[in-house]
Amino acid sequence: MKWFPLVTDIPVTRRPSSATRNDCHQIPATNSTRRRSPHPVQKNLKEFGLALHNYHDRHRTLPPGCVSLYDSNGNDTGPDWGWLSFLLPDMEQSAAWRQISFHT
């Protein structure tokens, strides 16, 4: 294990002749942060990527950017659903997927 010095300046107020005192501590230089599991953001991005690939494999296209619902008069009945809502089944969110009605 490699060690490297950590130098800290601690002000000394009792002796005016020495304004600071340098303490040298040894701390381990490990790569433990690199050995940890991936950052949550990276994990989420990987999950989005895999869900997009799975959607594309099933439908041979990427999900639409937005889906709007209209009545027979052409009025928007809302709500609008974004592309992420189409990825819910591939992201272990099937219960949420079943609650969405894209065709009503």
Residue frames as qw, qx, qy, qz and C-alpha x, y, z in Angstrom:
[[0.000, 0.891, 0.455, 0.000, 0.00, 0.00, 0.00],
 [0.400, 0.400, -0.022, 0.824, 1.35, 3.43, -0.95],
 [0.301, -0.759, -0.419, 0.396, 1.29, 6.26, 1.54],
 [0.340, 0.532, 0.103, 0.768, 1.50, 9.95, 0.86],
 [0.250, -0.243, -0.477, 0.807, 1.84, 12.85, 3.28],
 [0.087, -0.804, -0.484, -0.335, -1.02, 15.14, 4.10],
 [0.354, 0.005, -0.286, 0.890, 0.21, 18.53, 5.32],
 [0.194, -0.825, -0.495, -0.191, -2.08, 20.75, 7.34],
 [0.216, 0.370, -0.261, 0.865, -1.45, 24.22, 8.71],
 [0.466, -0.676, -0.566, 0.077, -2.67, 24.74, 12.25],
 [0.078, 0.754, -0.136, 0.638, -2.45, 28.31, 13.57],
 [0.600, -0.315, -0.537, 0.502, -0.80, 28.69, 16.94],
 [0.094, -0.864, -0.183, -0.459, -2.03, 31.71, 18.86],
 [0.675, -0.713, -0.079, 0.172, 0.00, 31.40, 22.07],
 [0.610, -0.384, 0.269, 0.638, 3.46, 31.86, 20.59],
 [0.367, 0.865, 0.019, -0.340, 3.86, 34.85, 18.29],
 [0.162, -0.610, 0.668, 0.395, 7.24, 33.55, 17.05],
 [0.125, 0.014, 0.928, 0.351, 5.64, 30.60, 15.25],
 [0.475, 0.153, -0.032, -0.866, 2.52, 31.58, 13.33],
 [0.883, 0.109, -0.185, -0.417, 1.77, 28.08, 12.05],
 [0.455, -0.395, 0.797, -0.034, 2.73, 24.55, 12.81],
 [0.626, 0.315, -0.552, -0.453, 2.94, 21.94, 10.06],
 [0.675, -0.185, 0.672, -0.243, 1.66, 18.52, 11.00],
 [0.409, 0.358, -0.719, -0.433, 2.39, 15.69, 8.65],
 [0.735, -0.034, 0.556, -0.387, 0.00, 12.74, 8.70],
 [0.034, 0.211, -0.886, -0.411, 0.22, 9.58, 6.68],
 [0.706, 0.249, 0.368, -0.552, -2.97, 8.39, 5.00],
 [0.566, 0.031, 0.773, 0.286, -3.33, 5.45, 2.64],
 [0.343, 0.449, -0.337, -0.753, -3.60, 6.15, -1.08],
 [0.411, 0.128, 0.903, 0.025, -6.04, 3.46, -2.17],
 [0.239, -0.005, -0.553, -0.798, -8.28, 3.07, -5.14],
 [0.129, 0.282, 0.887, -0.341, -11.19, 1.99, -2.95],
 [0.397, 0.514, 0.200, -0.734, -13.49, 4.53, -4.57],
 [0.410, 0.397, -0.604, -0.556, -12.84, 2.95, -7.94],
 [0.125, 0.036, -0.992, 0.010, -13.59, -0.52, -6.60],
 [0.362, 0.267, 0.587, -0.673, -17.05, 0.45, -5.38],
 [0.427, 0.519, 0.734, 0.102, -20.19, -0.24, -7.33],
 [0.262, 0.390, 0.366, 0.804, -20.98, 2.15, -10.19],
 [0.084, 0.107, 0.242, -0.961, -22.31, 5.60, -9.39],
 [0.377, 0.471, 0.713, -0.356, -26.15, 5.67, -9.22],
 [0.396, 0.692, -0.087, -0.597, -26.31, 8.03, -12.21],
 [0.163, 0.421, -0.809, -0.377, -24.25, 5.63, -14.31],
 [0.215, 0.144, 0.958, -0.126, -26.48, 2.76, -13.22],
 [0.420, 0.611, 0.441, -0.505, -29.61, 4.71, -14.23],
 [0.340, 0.654, -0.388, -0.553, -28.13, 5.65, -17.61],
 [0.008, 0.224, -0.953, -0.204, -27.21, 2.03, -18.22],
 [0.316, 0.358, 0.828, -0.295, -30.77, 0.99, -17.35],
 [0.428, 0.688, 0.095, -0.578, -32.19, 3.59, -19.78],
 [0.211, 0.544, -0.675, -0.451, -29.85, 2.38, -22.51],
 [0.109, -0.013, 0.993, 0.035, -30.79, -1.26, -22.02],
 [0.384, 0.521, 0.625, -0.438, -34.49, -0.39, -21.97],
 [0.384, 0.680, -0.197, -0.592, -34.10, 1.54, -25.24],
 [0.121, 0.356, -0.870, -0.318, -32.35, -1.42, -26.85],
 [0.224, 0.207, 0.936, -0.174, -35.05, -3.81, -25.66],
 [0.424, 0.633, 0.331, -0.557, -37.80, -1.52, -26.96],
 [0.319, 0.624, -0.475, -0.531, -36.02, -1.25, -30.31],
 [0.050, -0.170, 0.973, 0.147, -35.61, -5.03, -30.53],
 [0.311, 0.400, 0.814, -0.284, -39.37, -5.51, -30.05],
 [0.362, 0.779, 0.358, -0.364, -40.70, -2.67, -32.20],
 [0.655, 0.265, 0.354, 0.613, -37.85, -2.06, -34.69],
 [0.121, 0.740, 0.104, 0.653, -38.02, 1.65, -33.87],
 [0.228, 0.018, -0.547, 0.805, -37.31, 3.94, -30.94],
 [0.033, -0.645, -0.707, 0.289, -40.22, 5.13, -28.77],
 [0.161, 0.769, 0.316, 0.532, -42.05, 8.26, -29.91],
 [0.234, 0.265, -0.332, 0.874, -41.02, 11.50, -28.25],
 [0.282, 0.102, 0.472, -0.829, -44.54, 12.27, -27.05],
 [0.101, -0.362, -0.867, -0.326, -48.02, 10.81, -27.41],
 [0.266, 0.066, 0.243, -0.931, -51.05, 13.07, -27.17],
 [0.156, 0.395, 0.905, -0.017, -54.65, 11.89, -26.99],
 [0.209, 0.068, -0.181, -0.959, -57.34, 13.64, -29.04],
 [0.489, 0.360, 0.676, -0.418, -61.13, 13.27, -29.09],
 [0.512, 0.471, 0.659, 0.285, -63.24, 13.02, -32.27],
 [0.173, 0.965, 0.198, -0.024, -63.35, 16.84, -32.57],
 [0.638, 0.517, -0.181, 0.542, -59.56, 17.10, -32.55],
 [0.319, -0.840, 0.206, -0.388, -59.32, 18.50, -29.03],
 [0.395, 0.354, -0.757, 0.381, -56.38, 17.43, -26.92],
 [0.744, -0.527, -0.282, -0.298, -57.75, 15.34, -24.05],
 [0.007, 0.661, -0.626, 0.413, -54.40, 14.94, -22.27],
 [0.353, -0.817, 0.332, 0.313, -52.39, 13.86, -20.50],
 [0.619, 0.666, -0.413, -0.049, -49.43, 13.64, -22.87],
 [0.900, -0.347, 0.230, 0.127, -47.03, 10.75, -22.39],
 [0.107, 0.832, -0.511, -0.185, -43.29, 11.08, -23.03],
 [0.680, 0.411, -0.601, -0.082, -40.86, 8.56, -24.43],
 [0.003, -0.358, 0.833, -0.423, -39.80, 7.34, -20.98],
 [0.694, -0.023, 0.402, -0.597, -43.30, 6.03, -20.30],
 [0.862, 0.334, -0.273, -0.266, -42.80, 3.52, -23.14],
 [0.446, 0.450, -0.728, 0.261, -39.70, 2.16, -21.42],
 [0.543, -0.461, 0.413, -0.567, -41.41, 1.37, -18.11],
 [0.981, -0.056, 0.008, -0.185, -41.92, -2.37, -18.79],
 [0.798, 0.371, -0.321, 0.349, -38.21, -2.75, -19.55],
 [0.124, 0.529, -0.480, 0.689, -37.25, -0.91, -16.37],
 [0.314, -0.215, -0.870, 0.314, -39.12, -3.23, -14.00],
 [0.204, 0.182, 0.319, -0.907, -42.05, -0.81, -13.74],
 [0.125, -0.244, -0.851, -0.447, -44.79, -2.98, -15.27],
 [0.100, -0.610, -0.707, 0.343, -47.32, -1.95, -12.60],
 [0.025, 0.601, 0.038, -0.798, -46.95, 1.71, -13.57],
 [0.046, 0.132, -0.698, -0.703, -47.11, 0.76, -17.26],
 [0.070, -0.406, -0.901, -0.140, -50.46, -1.01, -16.76],
 [0.036, -0.673, -0.498, 0.546, -51.98, 2.13, -15.21],
 [0.044, 0.453, -0.272, -0.848, -51.29, 4.23, -18.32],
 [0.592, 0.540, 0.596, -0.048, -53.90, 4.31, -21.07],
 [0.231, -0.312, 0.434, 0.813, -52.34, 5.35, -24.37],
 [0.001, 0.212, 0.769, 0.604, -55.49, 4.72, -26.45],
 [0.005, -0.613, -0.722, 0.320, -58.37, 6.27, -24.50]]
